[in-house]
Amino acid sequence: MKPRLTIVLALIVLTPLAITGWLGARLVRDQQAVVEHSFRELMLGQLRSVDALLGRSLEQYEELVRGEMSPLTVNAQELRRRTRQSPYALQYYALDVDGRVVFPPVQEPSALTAGERESYERTRHIWDGGELSGSAGDAETSTSGSPTGWHAWYGADGLRMMVWERAEGRVHAAEINSTRLLAELVASLPETDALSPEVAQGRIRLVDSTGRLFYQWGSYEPEEGALPIAALALGAPLGAWSLEYFGSSAAFGGAAEAHLLLNLGLGLGLLGATVIGLTYYFYREQSREMREAAQRVSFVNQVSHELKTPLTNIRMYAELLEKDADEADERLQRYAGVIVSESQRLSRLIGNVLTFSRKQRRNLELHRTPGVVDDVLRQVLDHFRPALEAKGIEVELALDASDTVSLDADVLEQIVGNLISNVEKYGAGGKYLLLSSRRRGDTTEIVTADRGPGVPSRERSKIFEPFYRVSAALTEGVSGTGIGLAIARELARLHGGDLTLEPTDKGARFRVTIHCPAESQPG
């Protein structure tokens, strides 16, 4: 098998497999992204449930604190009693309508207890900044219809919180026992042994505002520095805290991905087997057709060789008969002329077939000898003169290449013969043929032009293709193989030049260039 054909067959097999594999990989990646997104949404839902659980615990704790504050009072003795007996609050406060602290009695430092003094120092920034004297932040409405809410801040010893309630312009507040509150929150969270199936292969962490781990549950142990799959900031008043979910690759639907990859591999294998089978079938059919075509070409080539010898004899004796015939017997001369003309045409046809066959086998070679381009052109024109005169075609010669040069006269004769033959067959309606030559350095230019119908613009790039013939309007009733121009261009290029179709207003104009250096003169 030829290397080029091997490459083509490999591309036929590998290209659809590569495209399908790429599309399959994209499908797997997109499916994995969908699975990851769905899993994140599921875990975010789980984290929202935990956030809601913490929110309910905070609400219950708030209700307990507000229950201790009710009924609201500014009586110092009563508020001190509530502070001493409360397991939920460290200190109770009362503010007047102007936002000043009236309890504890901070205006009389000597009247403060040690606990009241410590609490006031911890909360001083709240009272000095008037943070509870105005709207007091995001407030809710209690069952009594009074605005109420939480206030959180961070001290040297961590999270501090306060519950407040407004009534009749006054504010009552309680500094929360943070240790007790956090213990209540932890008590409301799940334990590792009581995991739901959704997080059986994961771990949920509760992280404080500094990023430190506060509590966690779940059987999965994430690697150090691993990023969470899903994260959720808690609602107020723990807005600076967050919940994070960590999970294993199996939690991302690894089994689904493996299933997709397995199906993709099976699909690619089936597609590959199908493509290989079809490729082998077409290759076998193509090889068979190529063998048959080669046999037909070989047969035509052999027949052409066999025809060449008797045809040469027929042409030779016809020329002798035409020469020796009595000038008075015009009919005999005419018959002999037809035999000579048709034998010449058949010789050109056989020559084209043999040249095309050698080209297919890459056996075309030049055989340079000293010669004159104009002499070759006149000889070719003499062969065509009877046929041109019979069709009334006027010939204009403009020959200017009379130097002796190195050329292959047979190749040049075949090139020009094919061009003049085309004029005879397709351009005879113009009744005109120009044949010119000119030498430029080591290059000789030959031009043939006619005034026939020309070549349609849409077909100018195709006429040099083997076996291509122009539209039926031009070729109707005209015989031909469709290889003349292809052979003429190939021979011109073999001779170091080219054959081109030049633009013209009427008819067809072909320019031939061949490389034929001057023949050195003997000393």
N, C-alpha and C positions, 0 to 999 in steps of 0.2 A: 504494500500500500504506500502511495506517495506521501511524503511528510505533510504537504499542504492539505491533502485529503484527510490525513489523520488529525490535523489540527481542527479542520472544519467539523469532523465528526465529534471530536472531543467538545467543541463549543456547542454543538447541537445537544449533546447530552448534559453538559455541565451548566449551560446557561439557564434552562428552566429549573434545574435543581437548585442553582444558586439563588434565583429569584424567589422560588417557592420557599427555600430555607430562610431567606431574608424576611419574607412576609410572615413565615411561621414564627421566626424569632421575635418579630414585632408583635405578633399576636400574643405570644407567650408573655412578652414584656408588658403589653397593654393589659392582659388578663391579670398578670401579677400586680400591676398598679391598681386595678379595680379591686382585687382581693385585699391589698394593703389598705386602700381607702375604706373599703367596707369594714375591715377589721378595726381600723382607727375609729371609725364612727361608732362601732360596737363598744369599743373600750371607752370612748368619750361618754357614751351613754352610761357605762358602768361608773365612770368617775363622777358624772352628774348625779347618779343615784347616791354615791357616797357624800357628795357635796350637800345634797338635800338632807341626808341623814344627819350631817353635822349641823346644818341649819336648824333642824328640828330640835337637836340637843341644845343649841344656843337659845332657841325660843323658850324651851322648858326652863332653862336656867334663868333667863330673863324674867319669866313669870314668877319664879320662886323669889327672886330679889325684889321685884316690885310688890310682891305679896308682903314681904317684910317691911317695905317702905310705907305701905298703906295702914292706917290713914296718914296722909301727909301732915307733918307737924314741924315746928321749929323749936319745940321744947328741948332744951339741952339735955336734961336728965333722961327723957324718953329716948332720944337719939343715941345717947351713950349706952343705954341699956340694950337697944337693938344691935348696936355695933358689937357689944360684948357677947351677945347670944347668937349672932348670925354665923353659920358655917359657910355662907356664900359670899359675904362682903367683908372687906377689911376695915372700911370706914364709910359712914354715911355723911352726906353734906346737904346743907340747905342754903339757897341763895335768895336774896330779896329781889324786889322788882327792878332794882337798879343793877343787878348782876353781881352784887357784893356778897361774899361769903359771910353768913351770919352764924353758921355752925359748921365746923368747930369755931369757937370764938377767937379767930386769928388776930382781932384787934387788941386782944388782951393776951399776949404770949404767955404770961405767967399762969393763966387759967387753963392752958392746953396740957393734956396728958402727953406722955412720951409717945404713945401710938399715934395720937392725933397730930403731933408735931412731925413725926416721920412721914405720915401719909400726906400732910400738907406740902412738905418739901418735894415729895414725889410728884404731886399734882399741881404744883405752883404755876407751871407754865400755862395750864388750862385756865386758871382763874385770872392770872395776869393778862393773858391774851384775850380774855372774854370769849373763849371758844364755845361756852354753853349759855352765854347771856343773850345771844341773838337767836338766829333760827336753829342753832344747834345741829347743823349738818342735815343729813338725810334722816328725817324723822318719820316714824310710823304713828298710827293712832291706836291708843290702848282701848281696852273694852270700856273704859270710863269716858272715852271721847277725848282724852288728853294726849298731846303729842309725846312720843317716847322714842328712845333709840339707844344706840351704842356709841361709845367713843373709845377708840383704841390708839395706843401709842407704844413706843418702845423705849424702855429705860436701860440703865446699865445692867440690870438683872434680867432683861428680856421683855416679853410681851406684858403690857399692862392694859386693862380694860375698865370701862366705866359704863354703868347703866344709868340713864337719866330720864326724868319725866317732868313735864311742865304742866302747871295748873294755876290759874288765876295770876299769870305773870310771874310766878315764882318757879324756881327750878329746884328739884330734889334729885340727888345723885348718890350713887354708891360705887366706891372703888371695889372692883371685883377681886375675890380671892383667886388669882390666876392659876395657882397650883391646883386648887379644887376644880376650877373650870376645865383645865386641860385634862385632868384625870377623868372628869365626866365625859369629855369628848372621846378619849381613848376607849373608855368603857363601852361607848356606843359603836365603835368600829369592829369589823369582823376580825377573827383570829385565823391563823394559817390553817388550822385543822378544820375550820368551818367554811372553807372556800366554796364559792359557787363554781359550776363547771366552766363558766366563761373565763375565769382566771386561773384555772387549774395548772396551766403551764406558764403563768406569769407572776408578776409581783407588783403591788401597788405601794407607793411610798407617799407619805405626807411630809412635806418639806416646809420649813418655816421661812421667814422673810430673808434670812441670811443664807439660805441654801442648805442648811443643816438638816439632816434626817431627824424627824420627830417620831414617826411611827411607820411601820411597814408590815405587810402581810402578803403571803403567797409563797409557793414552793420553789419558784425559779430564782436562781442566783445570777444576777447580771454581772458581766465583766466590769472591771474597774475602768471608769471613764466612758462606759456605754451611755448612749443617748436614749431617752425614753421614746417609746413608740407613740404615746399620746400623753398630753399634759393639759391640765385645766386649773385655772386660777379660782380659788374659793370665793364665795360671795362675802359681802360685808357681814361682820366687821373683820373677817380674816382674809381680806382681799390681797394682802401681801403674801399669803401662804398659797401653796399649790399642791395638787395631786399629780403624780407621775406614774405611768404604766410602763413596765418593762416586760418583754416577752421573748420567747425563743423563736427560731426560724420556722418551727412547726406551726407556731401561732399565726404566721403569715400565710398559711395555706400552702406549706411546702409539699404536702401530698397532692394538692390540686396542681401545683406547678409540675411535679414529677409526672402526673397523669397527662398533662398537656404535652410535656416533652416526649413522653412515650408515644402518644398519638402522632405527634409531629414526626418522630423518627420512623414510625410505621408508614405514615403517609409519604414521606420522602423516599423510603425504600420501595414502596409500590410504584410511585411515580418514576423513580429511577429505572426500575425494571421495565416499566412500560415504554419509557423513552428509549432505553437501550434496545429493546425488542423492535420498536418501530424503526430506529436508526439502522439496525442490522438489516431489517427487511428492505428499506429503501436503498441501503448500500448494496445489497445483493442484486436488487433489480437494476440499480444504476450500473453496477459492474457488468451485468448481463447485457444491458443495452449498449454500454460502451464497447464491449467485445463484439457485439453484432455490428455496431457502427464502424469499428475498426476493420472488421471483415469486409463490410461493404466498400469502405474507402480503399482497402487493399485490392478488392476486385476491380473497382473503377480504375485504380492506378495501373493494374496489370493490363486491363483492356485498353487503356489509353496508350500504354507502351506498345501493345500489339498493333494498335491502329496507326501508330506513328509511321512505321516503316511502309506499309502499303499506301498510306496517304501521301507520303513523300514521293513514291513512284508515280502515283496518279497525277500529282501536281507537276512532276517533272515532264511526263509524257504529254500532259495537256498543254504545257508551255511550248514543248517542241511542236505539237500539232498546230497550235495557234501561230507559231512562227513560220512553219513550212506550208501552211495552207495558202492556196491560191488567193491572191488579193481580190480576185473577181468573185470568189465564192464567199460573199459576206456572211451568209448564213452559217457556214462552217466555222468562220472566225468567231462569230457571235457565240456559237455553242461552246467552242473551246474557251472563250473568255469567261463564260459562266462557270465552266468546270474549274478553271484556274481560280476565279474569285471565291467560289464556294469552298474549294480545297484550302485556300488561304484562310478563310474564316474558320474552317474546321481545325486547321493547324493551330490557329490562335486559341481556340477553345480547348484543344488538347493541351497546349502549352500552359494555359491558365490552370487547368486541372492538375497537371503534374507539378507546377510551381506551388499551388496550394497544398498539395500532398507533401511536398518537401518542407514547406513551412510548418505544417502540423508536426512533422517529424524533426523540426529544427535542423534541417539539412541544407538550408539555403546558403550558398556561397557565391562570392564574386570571382570572376576570372578576367582580370584586367589585361588589356592589350592596347597597344598604341592605336589610336583611331581619331576620326574627326566627327564631332557631334552633328554638324550639318549634313555630312554624308549619310549618317544613319537616319536622320530625319527625312531626307529626300528618298531614301530607299523604302522607308515605311510608307511614305506618301504614295510612292509609285505602286505599292501593293494595293492601296486603297483607291487609287485614281479611277479605275473602271467603275467601282461601286459608287463613288462620289459623283462622277459624271452622269451615271445612270439616274441619280436622284436630283440632278441639277444643282449640286452644291458647288459654289464658287470658292476656290481656295486662294487665300492671300498668304504669301510667304514673306517673312521678315527675318531672314537667317543671318546671324552675325556671330557664329562660333565655329570659325574655320580653322582654328589652330589644332595641331596634333596634341592630343591629351591622352592620359591613361584612363581607360574606361572599360566597362563590360558592355560591349555593343549589343549582345543578346538581351541583357537586362533592360537597356535603354530602349531597344526596339519593342520589347513587350510592354513597357510602361506607356510609351507614346501610342503604340498600336491599340491598347485598351482605351485610351482617351479618344482617339480618332474614331474607333468603333462606336463609342457612345454617341459621338456627334452624328454618325451615320444612322444610328438606330433611333435616337431621341431628339436630335436637333436638326433633322433634315428639313423641317418646315421653314427654317430660317434661311435656307439656301446659301449659307455662308460658313466658312471655316478659316480661322486665323491660326497659323502655326509660326511662332517666332522663337528665336533663340538669342542669348546674349551671355557673354562670358565675363565674369567678375572675379579676378584673381584665380583661385583654385576652384571656384564654384561656377557652374553653368546653370542658367535659368532657361526654362522652356515653357512657353505659354500656348495653350490651346483655348480658343474662344469661339462660340457660335452665337446665333441669334434666334435660337429655338425658344421653347417655353421656359427653360431654366429649371432650377431646383427650388421648390417651395421652402420658405424660411424655416418652417417647423421641422423640415427633414434634412436640413443642411448638416446637422451633426451626426446623422445616422447613415448617410450614403456610403461611408467608408467601412461600415460593418459588413462582415461576410453574409452573403445570401439575402441582404436587404435590398428591396427594390422600391422605388418611389411610388406615389399614388397611381392607381389603376388608370387614371385619365392620361398619364404620360406613357405607361408601359403596355397599354392595351394593344394586342396584336403584335407586340415586339418580343422576340425570344431572347433569352439570356439566363445566365446562371446566378447573377448577383454577386459574383466574386471578383469582377474585373477591377473595380476601383480599390477594393481591399488589397488585392495583389499588387496593384500599381503603387499604392502608398507604401506597402511593406518593402517592395523592391527599391523605391526611392530612398527610404530610410536605410536600407542595407547598403546603398551606394553613398551614404554619408550625407543625405539631404532629406527632402520631405515632399509631400504632395498636398496642396491646399486648394480649397475652393474659395475664390475671391469674390467679394461683393461686386455686383454689376447691375445696371438698370435693366438689361435685357439679355436673355440667354444664360449660358453657363461659362465661366472662365476659370480654368484650372492652371495653377502654376507649379511646375516641377523644378526642384533644385537638386543637383547631384554634385558630389565632390569628385572632381576629375582634374588633378594637377597636370601641369604641362609636362609633356614627355621630353626628357633631356635629349638634346641633339648630339649626335656623335661628333667627336673632336676631329 
